[in-house]
């Protein structure tokens, strides 16, 4: 299993009100299978910087959508 940071459209889970979050997304092969909140922290400033850089890279990738049923597409 691998993971990266991705921007997720969570509008369907927010009663139709627009809401986007950067989350850690987990994959089986190329298929997203789960997500988790991102903690921006680390053992030192370099680890914090690395997390923030991965989050910036996420903004360059296609937005994933979380369906009302909780499925990532």
N, CA and C atoms as an extended XYZ file, in Angstrom:
219
Properties=species:S:1:pos:R:3:atomname:S:1:resname:S:1:resid:I:1 pbc="F F F"
N         0.849       -1.169        0.000 N   UNK     1
C         0.000        0.000        0.000 CA  UNK     1
C         0.897        1.235        0.000 C   UNK     1
N         0.513        2.207       -0.807 N   UNK     2
C         1.240        3.460       -0.821 CA  UNK     2
C         0.291        4.617       -0.505 C   UNK     2
N         0.843        5.804       -0.347 N   UNK     3
C         0.027        6.955        0.003 CA  UNK     3
C         0.671        8.224       -0.543 C   UNK     3
N        -0.136        9.276       -0.620 N   UNK     4
C         0.347       10.619       -0.889 CA  UNK     4
C        -0.669       11.611       -0.334 C   UNK     4
N        -0.351       12.872       -0.460 N   UNK     5
C        -1.290       13.911       -0.063 CA  UNK     5
C        -2.112       14.297       -1.281 C   UNK     5
N        -3.411       14.496       -1.073 N   UNK     6
C        -4.304       14.896       -2.164 CA  UNK     6
C        -5.340       15.874       -1.654 C   UNK     6
N        -5.779       16.731       -2.554 N   UNK     7
C        -6.887       17.624       -2.266 CA  UNK     7
C        -8.175       16.855       -2.539 C   UNK     7
N        -9.079       16.853       -1.561 N   UNK     8
C       -10.328       16.102       -1.684 CA  UNK     8
C       -11.505       17.066       -1.581 C   UNK     8
N       -12.414       16.965       -2.547 N   UNK     9
C       -13.679       17.699       -2.508 CA  UNK     9
C       -14.616       16.921       -1.592 C   UNK     9
N       -14.929       17.482       -0.436 N   UNK    10
C       -15.765       16.820        0.567 CA  UNK    10
C       -17.157       17.442        0.643 C   UNK    10
N       -17.565       18.107       -0.425 N   UNK    11
C       -18.849       18.802       -0.463 CA  UNK    11
C       -20.013       17.864       -0.158 C   UNK    11
N       -20.013       16.666       -0.718 N   UNK    12
C       -21.120       15.728       -0.505 CA  UNK    12
C       -21.263       15.359        0.961 C   UNK    12
N       -20.161       15.327        1.697 N   UNK    13
C       -20.185       14.993        3.121 CA  UNK    13
C       -20.518       16.217        3.980 C   UNK    13
N       -20.600       17.380        3.356 N   UNK    14
C       -20.815       18.643        4.061 CA  UNK    14
C       -22.180       19.240        3.704 C   UNK    14
N       -23.175       18.370        3.534 N   UNK    15
C       -24.548       18.790        3.217 CA  UNK    15
C       -24.637       19.678        1.987 C   UNK    15
N       -23.760       19.437        1.016 N   UNK    16
C       -23.785       20.186       -0.229 CA  UNK    16
C       -23.057       21.514       -0.190 C   UNK    16
N       -22.592       21.921        0.979 N   UNK    17
C       -21.819       23.160        1.070 CA  UNK    17
C       -20.381       22.865        0.661 C   UNK    17
N       -19.779       23.693       -0.188 N   UNK    18
C       -18.424       23.425       -0.648 CA  UNK    18
C       -17.425       23.301        0.508 C   UNK    18
N       -16.573       22.245        0.445 N   UNK    19
C       -15.530       22.042        1.443 CA  UNK    19
C       -14.439       21.173        0.842 C   UNK    19
N       -13.215       21.657        0.906 N   UNK    20
C       -12.059       20.943        0.380 CA  UNK    20
C       -11.031       20.792        1.490 C   UNK    20
N       -10.346       19.644        1.519 N   UNK    21
C        -9.290       19.390        2.495 CA  UNK    21
C        -8.136       18.658        1.831 C   UNK    21
N        -6.927       18.936        2.309 N   UNK    22
C        -5.788       18.110        1.943 CA  UNK    22
C        -5.724       16.989        2.965 C   UNK    22
N        -5.669       15.752        2.462 N   UNK    23
C        -5.650       14.562        3.300 CA  UNK    23
C        -4.540       13.634        2.821 C   UNK    23
N        -4.111       12.725        3.681 N   UNK    24
C        -3.285       11.609        3.240 CA  UNK    24
C        -4.237       10.597        2.602 C   UNK    24
N        -3.932       10.172        1.393 N   UNK    25
C        -4.779        9.212        0.681 CA  UNK    25
C        -3.982        7.925        0.487 C   UNK    25
N        -4.617        6.808        0.796 N   UNK    26
C        -3.999        5.488        0.703 CA  UNK    26
C        -4.530        4.768       -0.534 C   UNK    26
N        -3.657        4.007       -1.178 N   UNK    27
C        -3.985        3.347       -2.444 CA  UNK    27
C        -3.685        1.860       -2.392 C   UNK    27
N        -4.487        1.116       -3.129 N   UNK    28
C        -4.169       -0.260       -3.501 CA  UNK    28
C        -3.984       -0.218       -5.004 C   UNK    28
N        -2.740       -0.364       -5.439 N   UNK    29
C        -2.433       -0.123       -6.844 CA  UNK    29
C        -2.635        1.355       -7.126 C   UNK    29
N        -3.445        1.663       -8.118 N   UNK    30
C        -3.736        3.055       -8.470 CA  UNK    30
C        -5.043        3.549       -7.858 C   UNK    30
N        -5.788        2.658       -7.197 N   UNK    31
C        -7.126        2.990       -6.694 CA  UNK    31
C        -7.054        3.535       -5.271 C   UNK    31
N        -7.604        4.765       -5.037 N   UNK    32
C        -7.637        5.287       -3.673 CA  UNK    32
C        -8.607        4.469       -2.819 C   UNK    32
N        -8.144        4.035       -1.640 N   UNK    33
C        -8.961        3.170       -0.790 CA  UNK    33
C        -9.271        3.767        0.576 C   UNK    33
N        -8.628        4.862        0.926 N   UNK    34
C        -8.897        5.469        2.217 CA  UNK    34
C        -8.165        6.785        2.363 C   UNK    34
N        -8.466        7.490        3.438 N   UNK    35
C        -7.829        8.776        3.678 CA  UNK    35
C        -7.763        9.037        5.176 C   UNK    35
N        -6.892        9.965        5.539 N   UNK    36
C        -6.722       10.338        6.948 CA  UNK    36
C        -6.292       11.795        7.018 C   UNK    36
N        -6.631       12.428        8.120 N   UNK    37
C        -6.232       13.815        8.329 CA  UNK    37
C        -4.718       13.938        8.399 C   UNK    37
N        -4.221       15.066        7.961 N   UNK    38
C        -2.786       15.331        7.938 CA  UNK    38
C        -2.395       16.109        9.187 C   UNK    38
N        -1.358       15.646        9.832 N   UNK    39
C        -0.761       16.385       10.942 CA  UNK    39
C         0.501       17.044       10.404 C   UNK    39
N         0.585       18.356       10.525 N   UNK    40
C         1.780       19.060       10.086 CA  UNK    40
C         2.685       19.202       11.300 C   UNK    40
N         3.572       18.240       11.436 N   UNK    41
C         4.496       18.220       12.559 CA  UNK    41
C         5.625       17.262       12.239 C   UNK    41
N         6.610       17.212       13.108 N   UNK    42
C         7.719       16.308       12.887 CA  UNK    42
C         8.765       16.456       13.965 C   UNK    42
N         9.826       15.680       13.816 N   UNK    43
C        10.915       15.699       14.783 CA  UNK    43
C        11.754       16.968       14.693 C   UNK    43
N        11.679       17.645       13.532 N   UNK    44
C        12.437       18.877       13.367 CA  UNK    44
C        11.786       19.718       12.274 C   UNK    44
N        12.327       20.893       12.052 N   UNK    45
C        11.758       21.818       11.077 CA  UNK    45
C        11.793       21.242        9.663 C   UNK    45
N        12.796       20.444        9.342 N   UNK    46
C        12.897       19.848        8.016 CA  UNK    46
C        11.730       18.901        7.743 C   UNK    46
N        11.337       18.104        8.722 N   UNK    47
C        10.190       17.203        8.542 CA  UNK    47
C         8.903       17.993        8.343 C   UNK    47
N         8.743       19.091        9.060 N   UNK    48
C         7.560       19.941        8.882 CA  UNK    48
C         7.564       20.524        7.467 C   UNK    48
N         8.721       20.994        7.023 N   UNK    49
C         8.849       21.546        5.671 CA  UNK    49
C         8.507       20.497        4.624 C   UNK    49
N         8.990       19.266        4.788 N   UNK    50
C         8.716       18.192        3.829 CA  UNK    50
C         7.219       17.917        3.719 C   UNK    50
N         6.532       17.908        4.847 N   UNK    51
C         5.079       17.688        4.828 CA  UNK    51
C         4.384       18.820        4.083 C   UNK    51
N         4.774       20.041        4.366 N   UNK    52
C         4.167       21.180        3.677 CA  UNK    52
C         4.446       21.144        2.181 C   UNK    52
N         5.633       20.718        1.790 N   UNK    53
C         5.950       20.610        0.361 CA  UNK    53
C         5.087       19.547       -0.318 C   UNK    53
N         4.873       18.407        0.358 N   UNK    54
C         3.992       17.363       -0.208 CA  UNK    54
C         2.559       17.885       -0.344 C   UNK    54
N         2.148       18.723        0.583 N   UNK    55
C         0.810       19.298        0.512 CA  UNK    55
C         0.698       20.257       -0.681 C   UNK    55
N         1.751       21.029       -0.937 N   UNK    56
C         1.751       21.912       -2.109 CA  UNK    56
C         1.704       21.113       -3.406 C   UNK    56
N         2.426       20.005       -3.463 N   UNK    57
C         2.397       19.136       -4.646 CA  UNK    57
C         0.976       18.610       -4.871 C   UNK    57
N         0.255       18.339       -3.788 N   UNK    58
C        -1.122       17.831       -3.895 CA  UNK    58
C        -2.019       18.796       -4.661 C   UNK    58
N        -1.733       20.088       -4.572 N   UNK    59
C        -2.551       21.086       -5.266 CA  UNK    59
C        -2.356       21.045       -6.778 C   UNK    59
N        -1.304       20.389       -7.244 N   UNK    60
C        -1.032       20.268       -8.678 CA  UNK    60
C        -1.680       19.020       -9.281 C   UNK    60
N        -2.174       18.125       -8.453 N   UNK    61
C        -2.778       16.868       -8.914 CA  UNK    61
C        -4.285       17.051       -9.062 C   UNK    61
N        -4.934       16.177       -9.839 N   UNK    62
C        -6.395       16.256       -9.947 CA  UNK    62
C        -7.064       16.110       -8.569 C   UNK    62
N        -8.150       16.841       -8.387 N   UNK    63
C        -8.904       16.791       -7.129 CA  UNK    63
C        -9.676       15.480       -7.063 C   UNK    63
N        -9.589       14.801       -5.923 N   UNK    64
C       -10.422       13.624       -5.681 CA  UNK    64
C       -11.738       14.080       -5.074 C   UNK    64
N       -12.769       13.269       -5.239 N   UNK    65
C       -14.081       13.592       -4.679 CA  UNK    65
C       -14.501       12.498       -3.720 C   UNK    65
N       -14.956       12.908       -2.559 N   UNK    66
C       -15.510       11.977       -1.583 CA  UNK    66
C       -17.028       11.977       -1.754 C   UNK    66
N       -17.576       10.808       -2.119 N   UNK    67
C       -19.018       10.703       -2.345 CA  UNK    67
C       -19.776       10.720       -1.014 C   UNK    67
N       -21.053       10.888       -1.096 N   UNK    68
C       -21.900       10.855        0.096 CA  UNK    68
C       -21.793        9.503        0.820 C   UNK    68
N       -21.508        8.445        0.046 N   UNK    69
C       -21.355        7.107        0.593 CA  UNK    69
C       -19.971        6.885        1.195 C   UNK    69
N       -19.075        7.862        1.074 N   UNK    70
C       -17.747        7.754        1.657 CA  UNK    70
C       -16.705        7.141        0.730 C   UNK    70
N       -16.998        7.075       -0.552 N   UNK    71
C       -16.067        6.494       -1.521 CA  UNK    71
C       -15.269        7.603       -2.203 C   UNK    71
N       -13.966        7.384       -2.377 N   UNK    72
C       -13.117        8.328       -3.086 CA  UNK    72
C       -13.131        8.036       -4.578 C   UNK    72
N       -13.315        9.071       -5.366 N   UNK    73
C       -13.297        8.929       -6.837 CA  UNK    73
C       -12.399        9.985       -7.418 C   UNK    73
